[in-house]
Amino acid sequence: MKLHYAISLGLLLAGTVAAPPGFAATSPAQVPTCQAIGNAIAAAYGPISSVTDNTTKIHALGGHAPYTVLRACDVHVPGHRLPLVVTIDAPMQRQFFDGMAQLATRMGRKVQKLDGAGYGDLAYLLPQIGGGYAVNALVGKEGLTVGNWATAHETKNMAQHIIAMMQ
């Protein structure tokens, strides 16, 4: 199971932490659509075969988490059985992304902090257990996760294209 989904699902099911008081979460209508995310991935990576928007399914699970899933997309690429998984969540905090990076490091993964405006306010490249890479990025109060099987260069390029739409 992908590390991000495992932790996200755990937080969703635990329901022990509420979103900060007074925080007005960004509406899903204000974040890029899954189709727009698919187009960004196509521009960064190459052809895609389809895009699945899983946002409604995630919301149907209910539960309480310290953030709201604004977008959850599977981007299917020809020649790959597993889709690329892209999520946008809010509100997110730096501590969450730093914690994810520390956890990956403790699991023996070589985490790379990504610098530059193209990666939002904070971003990490995380090697995945089954191979490939993910990027966790913070853009304002929105968190972006892109990942699972692409190379480091491809994953960073896809994240930059999506972050450009979020800024």
Salt bridges, closest charged atoms under 4 A:
ASP89 OD2 - HIS4 NE2 3.92
